[in-house]
Amino acid sequence: MRITIDNNQAMILIEAISKISMRHYENLTKNELMIFDELSDKIEYEQKREVSPKKKKAMIEATNARIRKAKEKIENAINILRMEDKPITIYSVSKKSGVSYNTVSKYSKLIKNV
């Protein structure tokens, strides 16, 4: 399981766990202490980890490439449906293009321009 929390939430969680474990330290099992230490280490690691500018740029470029590709597929499907004289709906464009229904509906203005 993976959850996403911001830095403030992480610090509050660490403090809360620390307080609980300190008050009941003698009652914690060896396994519980190990899990507490492991969780604290993971939270600290995630807080220190940052995405480099180079990686951010690559992520943006990859996203833009996926968007362009989806739009091209949608436009091609619309043109094919036009040539076949079939109704142009989100569903028909989705089926013809191989792009998910949700993605086609996201770019439905391409269909409305027809």
C-alpha positions as CSV (number, residue, x, y, z in Angstrom):
1,M,0.0,0.0,0.0
2,R,1.2,3.5,-0.8
3,I,-0.2,6.8,0.5
4,T,0.7,10.3,-0.4
5,I,1.1,12.9,2.4
6,D,2.7,16.3,2.3
7,N,5.7,17.3,4.5
8,N,3.6,18.9,7.2
9,Q,1.5,15.7,7.5
10,A,4.7,13.6,7.6
11,M,6.1,15.7,10.4
12,I,2.9,15.5,12.4
13,L,2.8,11.7,11.9
14,I,6.4,11.2,13.0
15,E,5.8,13.3,16.1
16,A,2.6,11.5,16.9
17,I,4.2,8.1,16.5
18,S,7.2,9.2,18.6
19,K,5.0,10.4,21.4
20,I,3.0,7.2,21.4
21,S,6.1,5.0,21.3
22,M,7.8,7.0,24.0
23,R,4.9,6.8,26.4
24,H,4.5,3.1,25.8
25,Y,8.0,2.2,24.8
26,E,8.3,-0.6,27.3
27,N,5.1,-2.1,26.0
28,L,6.3,-2.2,22.4
29,T,7.4,-5.5,21.0
30,K,10.7,-5.8,19.1
31,N,8.8,-6.2,15.9
32,E,6.8,-3.0,16.5
33,L,10.0,-1.0,17.3
34,M,11.5,-2.3,14.0
35,I,8.4,-1.3,12.1
36,F,8.4,2.2,13.7
37,D,12.1,2.7,12.8
38,E,11.5,1.5,9.2
39,L,8.5,3.8,8.8
40,S,10.4,6.8,10.2
41,D,13.3,6.1,7.8
42,K,11.0,5.9,4.8
43,I,9.2,9.1,5.7
44,E,12.6,10.9,6.1
45,Y,13.8,9.5,2.8
46,E,10.7,10.7,1.0
47,Q,11.0,14.2,2.5
48,K,14.6,14.5,1.3
49,R,13.9,13.1,-2.2
50,E,13.3,15.7,-4.9
51,V,12.8,15.5,-8.6
52,S,15.6,17.1,-10.5
53,P,14.9,19.8,-13.1
54,K,16.1,17.5,-15.8
55,K,13.6,14.8,-14.8
56,K,10.8,17.4,-14.5
57,K,11.6,18.5,-18.0
58,A,11.6,14.9,-19.3
59,M,8.2,14.2,-17.5
60,I,6.7,17.3,-19.1
61,E,8.0,16.3,-22.6
62,A,6.7,12.8,-22.2
63,T,3.2,14.0,-21.1
64,N,3.1,16.4,-24.1
65,A,4.1,13.6,-26.5
66,R,1.2,11.4,-25.1
67,I,-1.2,14.3,-25.5
68,R,-0.1,14.9,-29.1
69,K,-0.4,11.2,-29.9
70,A,-3.9,10.9,-28.4
71,K,-5.1,14.0,-30.3
72,E,-3.6,12.7,-33.6
73,K,-5.4,9.3,-33.1
74,I,-8.7,11.1,-32.3
75,E,-8.4,13.4,-35.4
76,N,-7.6,10.4,-37.6
77,A,-10.5,8.5,-36.3
78,I,-12.8,11.5,-36.9
79,N,-11.6,11.7,-40.5
80,I,-12.1,8.0,-41.1
81,L,-15.6,8.1,-39.6
82,R,-16.4,11.1,-41.9
83,M,-15.2,9.2,-44.9
84,E,-17.3,6.2,-43.9
85,D,-20.3,8.5,-43.3
86,K,-20.8,7.2,-39.8
87,P,-22.0,9.2,-36.8
88,I,-19.2,10.9,-34.9
89,T,-19.7,10.4,-31.2
90,I,-17.3,10.0,-28.3
91,Y,-18.0,6.3,-28.3
92,S,-17.5,5.8,-32.0
93,V,-14.3,7.9,-32.0
94,S,-13.0,5.9,-29.0
95,K,-13.6,2.6,-30.7
96,K,-12.1,3.7,-34.0
97,S,-9.0,5.4,-32.5
98,G,-8.2,2.9,-29.8
99,V,-8.1,5.7,-27.3
100,S,-10.1,5.4,-24.1
101,Y,-13.5,6.8,-23.8
102,N,-12.4,9.2,-21.0
103,T,-9.5,10.5,-23.1
104,V,-11.8,11.2,-26.1
105,S,-14.3,12.9,-23.9
106,K,-11.5,15.0,-22.5
107,Y,-10.8,16.2,-26.0
108,S,-14.4,16.3,-27.1
109,K,-14.0,19.8,-28.5
110,L,-12.2,18.2,-31.4
111,I,-15.4,16.3,-32.1
112,K,-17.6,19.4,-31.6
113,N,-15.5,21.2,-34.2
114,V,-16.7,18.7,-36.8
